[in-house]
Amino acid sequence: LAQDSRATFPRTPQTAMDQVIVVGGGLAGYSAAHTVLENGGRVLLIDKMPFSGGNSVKATSGINGAGTSSQRAKGIQDSPEIFEQDSLRGGATRPDLVKVLTHESGPAIEWLKGFDLDLSLLARLGGHSQPRTHRGGEKFPGMTITYALIEKLEEVEESSDRAKILQKTSVTKLIAGPDGSVAGVEYKTEDGKEGKAYGPVILATGGFGADFTPNSILQTHRPDLAHLPTTNGEHCTGDGIKMAVGMGGDTVDLQWVQVHPTGLVHPDEPDAKIKFLAAEALRGVGGMLLDKNGKRFANELGRRDYVTGRMWKSEGPFRLVLNSKSSNEITWHCKHYMGRGLMKFYKTGADLAKELGVDPSALKQTFEEYNDVAKKMEEAPAEGAGEYEAYPSGKTHDKWGKKFFHNLPMDINDSFHVAIVTPVIHYTMGGVAITDDATVKKGEGVIPGLYAAGEVAGGIHGENRLGGSSLLDCVVYGRVAGRSATRYLLQQNIKAVQKGGLVAKL
């Protein structure tokens, strides 16, 4: 019953299909592709870039998971329900989508470990009530996770006909079936060759955070942010959203664009439009944010939109400061940033004060006030104590609302790794509207045969995404989309068999 994927006759609900088509080569796309294989399907993955990876390989803090074996090994009491509440408190507004994200997070981590990945280290990022952001001991977690899945799919491609990867190939159009479903794609290679492929389609094309053209989604919905630099690769131009809309698909939350507070400023290129990101894990292990006068101005573990807002109300340049203990806990990151010229090492706090242009006594006072609050919080009960509201919950003695402190003390005589940071466009929470099984929505219904996963899909994070939930979104909804598309493939093939009169007579 299988037909060649290059056939010009479009597969309809009455015609057998033999593959799922994944558009996009980041973590969401490869998670979906592997899930299709695990569920017995064949997969064609199409990526417009020369190399797969997308923005996923740039993710530097880690991937969230609740109730994982890594947490249990460290005695961390976490659950999907706690993670769910943290996400809703952090900005999410769709309980159905959040429940899938959080309750599938633990299984997602264990699934990734099946690719021989080390996810044993944990950090508590902003907005999380428990340490649940997983990473390994070396390199950036997004890079190691995504490359592991890429390499495994390449092995399948080399050893069988169950997987095919097309790179330097752009999908130009979704093919519509006669019943309003999606039946495949039209594509064009870099050298101008055109083709068609048939089967249900999973969009995993990323967001729109690097499209600054006049009529872009960003310019249309958030022109006030267009002047900011971005951490997104040049491929993030909203392709999948535009294709889905062309099929009548709904969008949601396009106005919600996350501005991350810690884009790294290169001293030689301060005005560069594309910037490297300082991982939120740097603050998770104890990094302190200072203004131009060497003073704190925010809760370093607050929501990203909150920290960014505080930066806009304060005086820069702003610096992210890690003492020796914090630096040692996340040493690979520090070495990498220093190698790129994005971070500097200072032998003492006095050296740092000189760079800031402030008296060492001012910096010493900042450190001592911080240590004093941290000591009080260490002695406080679990719900906290003090006169100030804490984030994400409880009370604190810190006027900025910080409740959790790590790698103390901050000592003027210590050594420091320091980077200049600035707000950057980082993530687009809005995108294609989906159901909790990743099917693209259209009015009161859906578009059969069309799915979305990763940053292309909107509504999962609401107005603000918590750190560590981007890679998680890619894996969880990549797997959900893979399962849904494979199930749809099977259903369509059963219909084709029944229509062809091939059902056994009992």
N, C-alpha and C positions, 0 to 999 in steps of 0.2 A: 504493500500500500504506500510505502514511502516514495515521495517524488524528489527529484533532484532540486536542491535549493536554488539553482540558477534558472529554474523553469519560469516561463513567462505567463503561465496560466495561474491566476491567483487562487490560493486555497481559500475556500469558503467553509462555512459550517458543515457543508455536505461533502467536503473533500479532505482526505487524510493529510495530516501535517506531520513532519518528522523532526522538527527542531524548535527550540526556543531561541529568539534573537535578543541579545543583550547589547544595548547601545551605551558605551562608556567604559573606560578602562581603569577606573579607580577601585577602591575597596568594595563599594556597593556592587559594582558590576561583577567583580570576580567572586564575591560572596554568592551572588545570585547564580553565576555560572556553575560553581561547584555544587550548589544545592540542586540545580537542574540535573547534573550528573548523578548525584546521590539518589535522586528520585527516578532514575531510569531514563532520562531524556538525553537528547543530543543538544549541543549548544553552539551557536555562532556568536562570537563577541566581536563587535566593531568599535574601533577607537580611532578618532580623527588625528591623534597625536602620533609621532614616530615611536614613542615609548610609552608603555602603560604606567599607571601610577597615580596620575591626576594630583589633586590636592591632598589626597590621603597620605602620600609619602612625606608630606610636610608636617603632619600632625606630630607634635612634640611632647605632649603631656601624658598621653596614655588613653586607655579605653575603660569606661566604667563597667562595673558588674557588681551585682548584689547577691550575697549568699554563695560566693565562690569558694573553691577549695583553697585558693591563696589566702582569702580572708580567714577561713577556719583555721588554717595553719598558724595564723598570727593572733588567734583569739578574738577577732573582730566580729561583734554581733551586729550583723546587717541583714536586711531582708528586702525582697522586691517591694513590699508595702512601704517601707521607710523611704526607699529610693523614689517610689512613685510620689509620695508626699513632698519630698525635696524638689522634684521636678515641677510639680504643680505650683509650689511656693516660689520656684525660681522663674516662672513666667509662662509655663505651658497652660493651654486652655482646652485641649481636646483630651478628656480623660480616657476615651477608648484607645487613642493612639499612644498615649503615655503608658497605659497599662501594658500594651504589647511591648513597648520599648523596655520597660523596667522589669517585667516578669520574664522576658526572654533574655535579659542581660546575663544572668548567671550561665544558662546553657550556651550562650554565645561565646563566653570566655572559655568554657570547657571545650567547645567545638574548635576554637582557634588553637588550643593546646594540642589538638590532634595533628596540627601541622608542625609539630616539634618547636613550638614557640615558648620562650620564657616570659611568663607574665606573673612573676613572683613578687615584684616590688609594688608597694601601694602608697598612694598619697591622698590627702584630703584637699580637694580643690574648692574654690569659692562656691558657696551655696550647698555644699554637701555636709550632712550631719555625721557621716562616717567616712573613713578612708576607704575608697572604693575605685580609685583610678589606677588601673593596672599598667605596668610597664616592665620591661626586662632590664638587665644590668647595663647594657651597652646600646649605643645608637638611639635614634629616634624611634619610638614604638610604631608610629604610622608607617615608617619605612620598612621596618622588619616584618610587620604583620602583612602589609600589602605585597611585598616582594615574595613572601613565602607562598601566598596564594597564586601569584602570577607564575612562579616557577613550577608549581604543581600542575597548573592548567597547561602550561607549555609541555610538560612531560606527557600529559594525556593526549595532547595534540600530536606529539611525535610518535606515540605508540599505538594510536587507534584513530578511528574516524568519528569519534564521539564529540570531539571539540575542534573548533576552528577559530583562529584569531586573525582578524584583518586589521592592520594598522595603517596609518596615513590614509584612512578611508572615512569620508564624511557621509552620514545619513542625510539625505536631502529631503526625504518625504516619507510619511507613513502611508502604507497602502490600505485603503478602506475596503472592507468586504461589503456585499450587497445588503447586509442586515445592520450596518452601522458599527460593525466590529473592526478591529485592526487585524489585517491578514498578513502584514509583512512590512518591508521597507524598500525604498529605492536608495541607492548609494553611489558615490563617486570616489574613485581613488585619486591620489595625488597626481598621478600621471594622466588623468582625464578619462579613465575607463569607467563606464557606467554599468550598473547591474541591479538586479532585484533579488531579494531573499524573502521566503515566505515562512510564516509561523507567528505565534504570539510574541509580543515585544515587551521587553523590560527597559524602561528609560532609566539610565544611571549616569546622566550627563553632567551632574554637578549644578552649581548655582550660577549667579550672574554678577558676581562681585568684581569682575575685571572688565566689564563692558561699559566703557565711558563714551561710546558713540552717541550722537545727538538723540536718536530715537530708541535708545536702549531701555530695558526694563528698569535699570537703576535710575537713569535720567528721568524716566516717566514717573516713578513712584517715590524716589528719594533724591531729587536734584540737590538738596541741601548737603548731601554727603559726597557729591561727586568731586569735590576739591581734595578729599582725603586720599592718602596713599592706600594701597591694598596689599594683602598678603597672598592674594589669589593669583594663580597662573593664568596665562593669556587665553587658555582654553575655556575659562569660566564666563561664557557669554549667553547663557540661558537658552541654548539650542533646544534642549528637551522640552522646556516649558513652551517655547514657541510652536514646536511640532504638536504637542498635546492640544494647545489652544486651537491650532489649525484643524483638529479633529473634533472640536466642540468641547474639549475638556475644560473643567473648571480650574481656577486658581484660587489661592488663599494666602493672606498675610504678606503680600508682596511689599508692603510698606515696612515690614519689620526686617531691618538690616542690622546685624550685630557689628558694632564698632568695638574692637578689642583694644584694651588700654595699653598693651605692651608690644607694639611693633618696635623692632630694633633700629636705631638710627646709626648709620655708618658715618663716622666723623668726616670722611672725605666726600660723602654723597648724602648730605642731610635732606635734600629735596627729592630723592629718588622716589618715583611713583610706586614701584613695587618693593616691598620691604619684607625682611625675614621676621618671623614671629619669635618673641621670647616666650617660651613655654610657660603656661600657668603653673606647671609643676615647680617652677623656680620659686614662686610665692608659696606653693603648697609645702615646700620643705623649709620655709622660714624667711624667704626673701622679703625685704622691707622696701617700701616706696617712699622716696624723699623728693621734696620740691627744691627749688633753686636755693633756698635758705637752709637746707639740711633738716627740714622738719617733715614729719608725717602729715598726711592730709586726707587719708582714707583708711578704711578697713581693707587690708591687702587681700583678704579672702571674701570680699563682698562680691555681689553679682557684677558681671563684666560691664553692664550698662551703668551701674552705680559708680564703679571705679572710674570709668571714662568720664562720667558727669562731674565727678570731683576734680578730675584733671582739668576740665574746661573751666572750672571755677577757681583754680589755683594757678600759681606762677611756675612755669617751667624755665629751663629744661628739667625734666623729671628723670630720676635715676632709680634703677632697681639694684638693690644692694644685698649681696649674700656674704655672710661671714664664713669663716673657714669650715665650720661644721656643716652648714647648708651646702657649701661648695663641694665638700667631699661626698655628700649624699647624692649629688647629681653631677658628678665630675665630668662625665662624658659630654654633657650639654655644654658645660663651661669651657671645656677644651675646644669644642666645635665652634662656639661663638667667638672665642679668642682667635682661633685660626682664621676666621672670616673678618677679623678686625672689628667685631661688633661688641666686644666686651674687653675690659681692661682689668689688670690685677694690681692691687695696691698693697704694699707690705704692711702698712699701718693705717689706722683711722686718721691720723694726722696728715698723711699723704692724700687721703681722700678729701679731707677738709680743704686742703690747699687747692685741689682741683675744683672744688665747689666754690672756692673764694670766700669761705666762712672761717671763723675762728674755731679751732679744734674744740674749745669748750662748749660751743653751740651743738656740735655733733655729739659730744660726750653727754650732754644733757638729754638729747633726743634718745640716745641709747639707754640711759639710766631710767628715764620715765617709762620706756618700753619694758625694760626688765622688771621694774617695780609692778607694773600692771600684770605682766605675765606670771610673776610669783604669786600674786593674789588670786589669779585665775587657776593656778595649779592647785591651790589649797581650797578652791571653791567646790561646792557639790556639782554633780553632773549637769544640772539645769542652769548652772552659772550663778553669779552673785554680783551685786553692784548697782549703781544708780542708772546705768545706761542700757538701752535695748540692744540686745546682741543679734547678730545675723549668723545662722539662720533662725535661731530661737533663743529664748531665755534672756538672762541678764549678764552684764559685764562691767568691769571697772574701767574699760577702755572707752574714751569718749567717741572713738570712731566706730565702736560696735564690734571689735574683734573679740572672739571667744576662744579660739584655739591658737596656741603659740608653739613653735618648734625650734629646735637647735639653738637653745640659749646658752650663755648670755650673749648679748651684743656688747662687745668690749672695744673701746677705742684703741687698744693695743693689739687687737687681732688683725689678721689679714683679710682682704675683701676682694671679691669679684664683682664688678660694677658695669652696668650698661645704661646708656641713655635710651629712654623709651618714649613712644608717642602713640596716640590713638590711630588705629588703622581699620579700614573696612576688612572684615575677616570672614563673615558667614552670612548667608541670606536665609533667614528662617522661612520665608515665604516660597511658594512654588506651586506645583501641581497638586490639586486636592485629591486625596486618596482615601479609601476605606481602610479598615483595620486589617484587611488581607492584601493591601497594596494595589488594589485595582483603581485606576483613574476614574474620578467621578465626572458625571455629566448631568447637570440638573438634579433631578430626583433619582436618577439612575447611575449607571456606570457605562464605560466603553469596554465591551467585551474584548479580551485579547490584548489589553494595554495596561501595563503596570509601571510603577515608579518606585525607586528606592534611592536613598541617600539625599544629598542636598537639593536635588531637583524636586523632591516632594516637600510640600509645605504643610503646616498645621501641627507638626509633631512637637515642636519646641515652643510654639506661641510667640511671645514678644521677646524672649531672651533664652538662649541655649546655655545650659550649664557646661562647664569645661569637662572634657572627657566623654561627652555624649555624641560627638560628631562621628568618631570611629564606630561607636556603638550603634548609632543609627544606621550606618552603612552595613554593618554585619547583620543586625537584627532584621531590618527591612529588606536587605538583599536576600536573606534566607527566606523571609516571608514571601517576597515576590517570586523567588525561584520555585517555591512550593506551589504557589497559586498558579503560576504560568504552566508548570508541568501538569498540574491537575486539569487545567483548561485544555491543554494539548491532548490529554487522554480522553477527556469528555468529547472533544471534537472528533477524535478518531473513532470513538465508539459510535457516534452519530453517523459517520461516514460508512462504517461497516454495516450498520443497520440499514441505511438507505440503499446500500449496494446489494442487499439481500444475502449477506455473507454470515448472518447470525445462525448458529447451529439450531436445527429443529429438534426439540426434545420430545 
